[in-house]
Amino acid sequence: ESFPLSVLVHCFYFRGGAELLFDGVKKHQVTLPCQPEPWDIRNLLKWIKQNLLKERPELFLQGESVRPGILVLINEADWELMGELDYKLQDQDNVLFISTLHGG
Amino acid sequence: FPAELPPLPARSALSAAEILRYSRQLVLPELGVRGQLRLARSSVLVVGCGGLGCPLAQYLAAAGVGRLGLVDHDVVETSNLQRQVLHGEARRGRPKARSAAAALRRLNSAVQYVPYRGALRPRSALRLVRQYDIVADCSDNVPTRYLVSDACVLAGKPLVSGSALRLEGQLAVYNYRGGPCYRCLFPEPPPPDTVTNCADGGVLGVVTGIIGCMQALEVLKIASGMGSSFGGYMLMFDALEGRFRNIKLRPRKADCAVCGDNPSVTCLQDYEAFCGSSATDKCRALRLLPSGDRVSVQQYKELLDARVPHVLLDVRPQVEAEICRLQHALHIPLRSLEEKDEQALQRLQKRICEEKQRTDDQTPLPVYVVCKLGNDSQKAVKILQELPAEEFGSVLAKDIKGGLMAWATKIDSTFPQY
């Protein structure tokens, strides 16, 4: 499968407390480098671990996926509807990570 | 919990007094007399009479719902009043379920209120949920959220679920018209140390108010026959951005443990064991250090009075240090220690040096670490114990058990509690 050489630009919002893991920054406009295989969520999580998540990755990740209690949204839809880890990212996609809230 | 409740009677007409009272909503074609009569026959179980449950119950009572069950195991505390708007100052120390019922009765005496003074438990939850038409999850902890959801699936009741923390809120309607349940979305509970409660994270009362009102709206829409807009959707509210988002959720999962095609959960379980945490939002007391590395607030007070040379290190976040502090403490947030922030470590080193100059003997200088409740301070002691001795000299880091809140209750009653 050929992959376009154009850079991918994504916004990440780490909401519901998840942003506390990312130095309090809620919105990350990032450019993913070109690579032979297409960027999917699985690769994106690895990239986030290496580039954005400086400490305590276990609060965000578990195995190759996100930890229980974090909801992943791709363009404002539950990632379950989009193929979860296998979803192929498109240019200008919007990926949100939300840790669920339990307080009241 | 009281015995089975009799069903609410079917009504064919509104009285003249009811017509006057509900006139502003009766003229809405979407509701009308038919919707009002349905409301009057509806019963709603409110799980949690706190920041979400108060505004929810208030609007449901005002709108003329037939019966409100009010569950809460807690009593009213001063720090609740900022968001739990049914409970007044005079109610402090009283059970929240009764306090809420009393306030609601003043608002609308025609509604039946059934206060349940106790926690919702696996043993009794199903029997309780079965007696109501709609359930509102206004709870504050993970085990209760799973318990309420499973009970609603087993009893076949729609669940209007709200939550809030800091400046954010979430709302979803589960187990409604074939849509997903809470477990479809969250088959596994979050690790306990990733969960933040309102005491640690903080919450703005308006935010719980907005989410509680949204829950009341969806309950009213379901009860009156309009139908909810949030079956299969989650509402996310960001108060700081002033933004609402509607997220499309996955459908019901065929492999869900409770609402799936071959459920493994067919009766209620031990949810505290399932989640690894207790069914309250009270702060946990961690034990990370051996008792030899900890002192009580009384012991620290004696050291202070005896003018024993030492450094007191306060590791709370900046925002909390601005609320109140012990004047002689050096303030370095735990986060700065964890990040090995150079400036912060230099400040610590300087203070240790200064203090060491006041002692002539070669014994290690004690560094007492304090935080709000004595959890973060233990983490900080562990970090201090690994600092290089050649730079920091020999120090003996110890944790002050119970933190500044223990100081406030046991040593200095004028020290603020928060």
Chai-1 contact restraints between the chains, C-beta under 6 A:
chainA,res_idxA,chainB,res_idxB,connection_type,confidence,min_distance_angstrom,max_distance_angstrom,comment,restraint_id
A,G16,B,E168,contact,1.0,0.0,6.0,A-B,restraint_1
A,G17,B,T196,contact,1.0,0.0,6.0,A-B,restraint_2
A,L59,B,T194,contact,1.0,0.0,6.0,A-B,restraint_3
A,P68,B,E188,contact,1.0,0.0,6.0,A-B,restraint_4
A,P68,B,P190,contact,1.0,0.0,6.0,A-B,restraint_5
A,G69,B,P190,contact,1.0,0.0,6.0,A-B,restraint_6
A,L73,B,I247,contact,1.0,0.0,6.0,A-B,restraint_7
A,E76,B,I247,contact,1.0,0.0,6.0,A-B,restraint_8
A,A77,B,K248,contact,1.0,0.0,6.0,A-B,restraint_9
A,D78,B,L249,contact,1.0,0.0,6.0,A-B,restraint_10
A,D78,B,R250,contact,1.0,0.0,6.0,A-B,restraint_11
A,E80,B,R250,contact,1.0,0.0,6.0,A-B,restraint_12
A,L81,B,R250,contact,1.0,0.0,6.0,A-B,restraint_13
A,L101,B,S163,contact,1.0,0.0,6.0,A-B,restraint_14
A,L101,B,L165,contact,1.0,0.0,6.0,A-B,restraint_15
A,L101,B,Q170,contact,1.0,0.0,6.0,A-B,restraint_16
A,H102,B,N141,contact,1.0,0.0,6.0,A-B,restraint_17
A,H102,B,V142,contact,1.0,0.0,6.0,A-B,restraint_18
A,H102,B,S163,contact,1.0,0.0,6.0,A-B,restraint_19
A,H102,B,V195,contact,1.0,0.0,6.0,A-B,restraint_20
A,G103,B,D140,contact,1.0,0.0,6.0,A-B,restraint_21
A,G103,B,A164,contact,1.0,0.0,6.0,A-B,restraint_22
A,G103,B,L165,contact,1.0,0.0,6.0,A-B,restraint_23
A,G103,B,N197,contact,1.0,0.0,6.0,A-B,restraint_24
A,G103,B,C198,contact,1.0,0.0,6.0,A-B,restraint_25
A,G103,B,V203,contact,1.0,0.0,6.0,A-B,restraint_26
A,G104,B,G48,contact,1.0,0.0,6.0,A-B,restraint_27
A,G104,B,G50,contact,1.0,0.0,6.0,A-B,restraint_28
A,G104,B,G51,contact,1.0,0.0,6.0,A-B,restraint_29
A,G104,B,L52,contact,1.0,0.0,6.0,A-B,restraint_30
A,G104,B,C138,contact,1.0,0.0,6.0,A-B,restraint_31
A,G104,B,S139,contact,1.0,0.0,6.0,A-B,restraint_32
A,G104,B,D140,contact,1.0,0.0,6.0,A-B,restraint_33
A,G104,B,S163,contact,1.0,0.0,6.0,A-B,restraint_34
